[in-house]
Amino acid sequence: MRIAFLLLSGLLSVAVQAAPVPPATFERDHWPEQLNSPALFDVASRAEILAFAQALEASEALDESALAARLGLKQINLASINQVRSRLWQRLWRNYDRAQQSCEQDASFCYAIDSLAELRQQAAKFEVTSDSFYTRWAEPSREFHQRYLDELLHKAALFPQTASEIERYSDSERNGDELNDRLFMLTFDSGPSPVGGTDSLTDYLRRQKLGATFFVLGNSLQMRRDKTSLADLRAIYKGQCVGVQGWQYRSHGQWQDWQQSVLRSQAQVQADLPDQYVPLFRPPYGQRRADSEGFFASQGLQVLLWNIDAQDQGALSAEQSAQRVLTLMLLWRRGVIQFHDVQPKAQDAVAWLLKQTAQSGIGWEDCRHYAGNI
């Protein structure tokens, strides 16, 4: 029985790790304006919120079998999906309400919306006319948000049997939703790289006066130290924050030795990088046990998930990853962004993102400040 359960868990794990369709991407050139002021950031934000809300509202008309077929699954956890939908609606209303505070400066995509119920009503009838300034944006945006929604609902359909970043298990877990409006934090997974990638990226971030959180694998950290030196390792992460991601990039939801993986990598980082260490754990694939809260608390660790994923570990180019991130920043208006520093394209994606948002009025949360609020 135990073996059968583990095999089932493994199959579900693979289903989450391998997306049913290529990740949603959006070419920002379809949007006709530069985000060169806070008000124009809000215009674009209102548009993305309404487009996603329309996709979400339309999905609620599907019955269970139709939704399962759309998500490419034989069975779905409808209760989990509905819980995620409810949370998404709350976030959309909160975000639209923030974004409409600048309507006096630019009324584009501004409607008389004073409640969640009114947002749902407006989303159902939202339309961009053929003679609108934003016509070229409308159809690509609709396609993006339907595909992105399917990504979220696919994970919700498998939760909690297969954990992911789609939901928190407790209030002690964080995902970026606790940040202030327009505030974002950069995080990087699965490093350090064997050579070059992480070094170049951290040097770039220092030149930009940014502090990001790097979630490292204990095994990779040890190999990098042994290949170079401890001094070199500390120089790489100077001015940055380093959390733990376990000894190997492996699901910590079904792995029997997951606790040892966490403890071993935590000890490695604390010994090698005491000045950069922050007590944060990033679960590979977002997978961790539902009953793990007590263990992490006993080790002084807090789980940090994410709500904006770059999908840079796959086939997307650096610019495609960055454009996806920017679109999700406009949608969620705050959060933790997940990149992978072992991917050479991560630095180019970040550089593009910083250039596009330089005048938009957003802020970048310093990793040390964030960790200090634990």
N, C-alpha and C positions, 0 to 999 in steps of 0.2 A: 504493500500500500504506500509506504514511504517512497519507494523507488518510482512508482507511478506518479505520485504527487510532484516529485522533483522533475520528472520528465515533462509533465504538463507545465510546470513553472518555467522550465527552460524554453519550451516552445513559445509560451506567451512572452517571455523575455525577448526572444528573437523577433517576435512580431512587432514589439515596440521599437527595438533597435533599428529594424529595417522598415523605413516608412513605406506605406503602400503605394505611394506615388512620389515622384521627385518633389523636393521641398518647394514651397511657393516662393516665387520671385516676382519682383516688380521693377520695371525700368522707371526711375524717377524722372526721366526726360518727358514722360507723358504728362507730368505736372507742369503747368506753364509758368510757374513763378519760382524764383529763388527764395530760400528761407532766410532772407537777410534782415529780418526784424522779428521781435517777439510776436507782433500782431500777425505777420504772415505765417509764422509757425502755427499759430492758433487756427488760421484759416485752413491750412493743410490738415491739421489735427481734427478739426470738426468734420472735414470731408471723409477722412479715413474712418472716424468713429461711426459716421452715418452709414458708410458702405459696409463696414463689418456688422453693424447692428442689423442692417437689412438681410445680410446672409444668415445671421443668427436667427432672426425672426422667421425667415423662410424655412429653415431647418426644422423648426418646431411643428411644421405642418406634416412632416413625415411620420408614418407609424413605425413601430419597432422593426418590422421586417424590411421596410424600405430603407430605413436609416442604416441597418446592418449591411444591406447590400451596397449602399453608397460608400460605406467605410471599408468594404472588402472583408467583412468578418461574418462568421457563421452565427455567433452569439455576441450580445452586447450587454453591458451592465447599464440598463436604462436609468436606474436610480442615481448612479454615479454621473451619467451624462446630464441629467436634469439638475443635479447639484452644481456641476460645473457651469451649466448654462445660467443658473440663477446668480452665481458669483460673477460671471462675465457681464450680465446685465447691470449689476450694481456698479461694477467698475466703469462700464461704458457711460452710465448716467453721471457718475462722479466726474469722469474725465470731460464729458461734454459740458457739464456745468462750469468746470474750470475754463475750458476753451472758449465759452461764450462770454466770458468777462471782458473780452476785447472787441465785442461786436460793434461798439460805437466807433472804433477805429476802422474796421472793415467788416461789412455786414455779410460777406459771402458765406453761404452755408449756415446762416443764422436764422433760426425759427423760434417761434414763441413756445419754448419748451421749459416747463417749470417742474417736471417730475419724471420719474422713471416711466410711468404709464404713458405720458405724452411723448417720450423718446421712442417707445415701442410703436406708437401710432405713426409718428413721423417716419420711422425706419420702414414701415410697411409700405408707405407711399412715396418713399424717396426716389427722385428721378432727376437726372441731369438732361436738360433739353438739347436738341441737336444744334441749336444756335448758341449754346452756352460757351463762354470762354474756357470752360473746363471739359468740353466734350471729349477731347482725345484721352483724357484721364479716366473717364467713366467706365468703359468696358474692360480695359486692363485691370482697373481697380476691382471691379466686380469679380473677375476671375481670380485675382490674387486672394481676396478675402474669403471666397468660397473654399479655395484650396487650403488656405491657412486654417480656417475653421475646421475643416476635415482633419487636419493634423491634430488639432486640440481634441476634437471629439473622439478620434481614434484612440488617443491615450486615455481619455475619460472612460471609454467603453471597456477598457481592460483594467481599470483601477477599481479596487485596491489589489486584485490578484497579482498584477504586475505594476509595481510602483513606478512613478516617473515624476517629473517636475510639475505635472498638471495640478496636483493638489498637495497641500501640507498635511502631515499626520497630526500636528499639534501646533499650538501657538509659539512654541519654542523654535520652530523652523522658520527660516526667513527666505523670502524670494524677491525682494526689491519693492514690494508693494508698500512697505513701511517708509520708503523715502518720500521726500517732499515733491510736490509737483515740479516738473521740468528738471528733475535731478536724476542722474544716471551714474552707474558705476561699471567700470570695465573689469572683467574677470577673464582668466585664461586657464584652460584645462590641459591636463595630461603631459606636462613638461617635466623637467626641462628637455629641450631638443638635444640630440647627440652633440651637435656643434652648430654654431651660427645663428639659427632662428631665434631662440630665446635671447641670446646676447644682443642681437641687433634690435630686437623689439624693446627690450628694457632700456637700452641706450636711447632709442627714439623717444620713449615715454619720459625719460629724465629730461631730455631736451625740450619736451613740451610741458615740463613741470607738472606731470601727471603721475599719480600713484595708483597702480592697479593691484588687484589680488591675483596671484598665481597659485593655482592648486596643483601641487606636484605629486608625482608618484615616487614612493620611497625608493623603489628599485632603480628608476631612472636617475634620481638624485644621487644615489650612491655610485652608479656607474659613471656619471658625469664628474663627480668629485675624484674618483679613482683615475679617470682618464686625464684630468688636468690637475687641479689642486683645490684645497679648501679655500685658499685666498681668492682663487679665480671664481669659485662658486659664489662666495660672498660679494664679490665685485659685480657679478652678473645681476644680483637682486638688490643692489644698493638702492635705497629710496623706494623700494616696492614692498608689498606685503606677500607673505607666503603662507598659504593654508595647506591642508593635507587632502589627498584624494585616495588614500590607501596605498598598499605596496605595489599592486598591479592595477591596470585599467580593466576591471572585472566587476560584474554586478555584485554589490554588497547586499542584495536582497535574498539570494539563494545560497551564497557561498558559506560553507560551514565554518571557515576560518576568518570570517569577515572582521570579527573583533580584533584578532591578532594582526590583521592587515592594517587596521586603523592605528592600533597601539604602536606597531613597529614603525610605521611611516611618521607618526607624531613624534616619537623619540628621535628619529633620524633628523627631522626638520629642526626640532628644538636644539639638538646638539650642533648641527652644522650651520644653522641660520638663526641664532637666538635673537638677533636684532630685527629680523624680518618676519619672524613667526607671528601668526595671528591664530587664535583658537577657533578656526572655521574648518568644517569638513564639507567637501563637495562630492556627493555620491556619483560614481560613474554611471552614465545613462539615467541619472536621477533615481536609481534603484537602491532602496534601503528598506530595512524591516520596519513593519508597523509598530513593533514593540521595542524599538531601539532608543527611544527618548531617554530612558533611565541610564543606559550605558553612556551615551554622549554627555549627559549631565554630569555623570561621575568622573568623566575625564576632562571636564571643563570645556567641552567642545559644543559648538552650535552648528547645525546643518544649514548651509546656505545653498539654496536652489537658484533658479533664474527664471525670468519671465520673458526674456528676449534672446532668441538663439540665432546665431549667424549662419548655422549650417555650413560652416567653412571646412568641415572635415570631409566633405563629399566632392561632387563634381562642380559645384558653383565656383565661378571665378572670384577674385578678390572684390571686384566692383559689384558683382551680383550679391555677394554676401553683405557688403556694406549697404547696398540699396535695400535689401530685405530688412536689415537692422534699422535703418532710418525710417522705413515705413512703419515698423513696429514701435519705434520710439514715438512717432506721431500718434499712433493708436493708443498706446498705454501711458504715455506722458511721464513715466517714471520707471525705474527698474534696474535690474541687474542684467548686464549683457554678457552672454557666454561666447567667447572665442576659444581657439586652440592654438597655443603658441608653438606647437610642433609643426603647424602648417605655415610654410613660408609666406602664404598670401595674407596671413593675419595682419602683418604690419601695414601692407598696402591698403587693406580694408579699413583699418583704423585711421590711417592718414586721410583717406577719402572722406571718411565720416567726420573727422575733425574739421576739414576744410568746408564741407557742406553746412555744418552747424555753427560755424564760428561767430555768426552774427544773429543767431536765432533766439538768443536769450536763455538757452539751456545751461545747466551746470554739470560738472563732473565731480561726483563724490570722491573725496580722498579716502583711500583704503584704510589708513590709520585712524581717521576720524570715525569711519564706519565700524571698525573693529572695537573702538573705544566705547561704543554704545551697546556692546553686548552685555 
